[in-house]
Amino acid sequence: MQATIMKSLDEIRALESQWAKLTPPSPFSSWDYAYDWLRCAPEAQPHVIAVHSNGELVGVAPWCLSRDYAGSRVLTGIGGESAWYHDPLVVAGHDASRVFRAIAEALRHRRWDAIDLTLQPGQSLPLITELKHLGMTVTEKVSDRQSHVIALEDDWEASWNRFPASFRKGVRRHNRHLEAISHRYLQVPQAEAMAWLEEVIALNRTRWNTGENWELTYTFVRANAPTLLAQGEFRLFGLEIEGRIAALAYHIRKGDRSFAIFGNYHPDFAEYSPSNLLLHWLLTQLHHEGVRWVDLGPGEYEYKNRIQSGVVETLRTQVGASLLGMALVGWRGMIKPRLPKAI
């Protein structure tokens, strides 16, 4: 197997025909996600590792290099924390251990000071083992990086009955309240998608502090949406009450899986629990489409803990190669977690 490091957008563009044929398990390992994010984040230097066997693309590590506040070169997943998983994509039927070994060998050139990846041990444990040979390594299970998932059965009623009784009761009660006033649930049609995308971004801005990371996310989402629409993977759901937007949710669908990228509700309608109502309705729509796995993403939120079927376990894997990188990993992985939270 031969591993090649792609360090420019031109090289990644040239890989599109091979990469786009693969079936990524999540949006975060797809060609369009990597290419569009790097276009929107010029400060991130591409460091995508492509593994070929007999001329065939068998694995891709969608990674990049960035500078941290101390100036060290940190290798991380494209999308950073906005990408819930940084696992390499390995083509089914090929030996993942050999692909991971080739990726690790490509990293021995030491053009990085530290590695900081969020990896799923269920997929990438052999890679984590290989990375440990590259320098001082710290792996930790970070609570707010575990993704919450809802597993749906073929029978919708059976799936719905697995939700907590209090959640189901609340949805029924608030839906009865809505019967007395004007309201509608909607799945946004393709022709109106871009306009509604601006609505969900505007709503999210009112509910979360606007920061550099969110603004980069919004820029990327705008750039990536046309591709998702063309591929039939764009999903935007809404609830209107008395002609006003009460809640919106943006998803990306990959096969029988849907990923809840972001969404929010308008506080004027908090008494109706619009996010819960919309979640129930969009789950029925996704179930009807054939979705059987809904990934709500990471974050320590009470509502996710309450309705989840389980979690996708991830490990934050940090490796320090240079003295600067080892100091960075030692601070992040060993010293800082033991300090008082206020520091």
Stockholm file with secondary structure:
# STOCKHOLM 1.0

chainA/1-343         MQATIMKSLDEIRALESQWAKLTPPSPFSSWDYAYDWLRCAPEAQPHVIAVHSNGELVGVAPWCLSRDYAGSRVLTGIGGESAWYHDPLVVAGHDASRVFRAIAEALRHRRWDAIDLTLQPGQSLPLITELKHLGMTVTEKVSDRQSHVIALEDDWEASWNRFPASFRKGVRRHNRHLEAISHRYLQVPQAEAMAWLEEVIALNRTRWNTGENWELTYTFVRANAPTLLAQGEFRLFGLEIEGRIAALAYHIRKGDRSFAIFGNYHPDFAEYSPSNLLLHWLLTQLHHEGVRWVDLGPGEYEYKNRIQSGVVETLRTQVGASLLGMALVGWRGMIKPRLPKAI
#=GR chainA/1-343 SS CEEEEECSHHHHHHTHHHHTTSCCSSGGGSHHHHHHHHHHCTTSEECEEEEEETTEEEEEECEEEEECTTCCEEEEETTGGGSSCCCCEECTTSCHHHHHHHHHHHGGGCCCSEEEEEECHHHHHHHHHHHGGGSEEEEECCGGGCEEEEECCSSHHHHHTTSCHHHHHHHHHHHHHHTTSCEEEEECCGGGHHHHHHHHHHHHHHHSCCCHHHHHHHHHHHHHHHHHHHHTCEEEEEEEETTEEEEEEEEEEETTEEEEEEEEECGGGGGGCHHHHHHHHHHHHHHHHTCCEEEEESCCCHHHHHHCSEEECCEEEEEECSHHHHHHHHIIIIIGGGSCTTC
#=GC SS_cons         CEEEEECSHHHHHHTHHHHTTSCCSSGGGSHHHHHHHHHHCTTSEECEEEEEETTEEEEEECEEEEECTTCCEEEEETTGGGSSCCCCEECTTSCHHHHHHHHHHHGGGCCCSEEEEEECHHHHHHHHHHHGGGSEEEEECCGGGCEEEEECCSSHHHHHTTSCHHHHHHHHHHHHHHTTSCEEEEECCGGGHHHHHHHHHHHHHHHSCCCHHHHHHHHHHHHHHHHHHHHTCEEEEEEEETTEEEEEEEEEEETTEEEEEEEEECGGGGGGCHHHHHHHHHHHHHHHHTCCEEEEESCCCHHHHHHCSEEECCEEEEEECSHHHHHHHHIIIIIGGGSCTTC
//
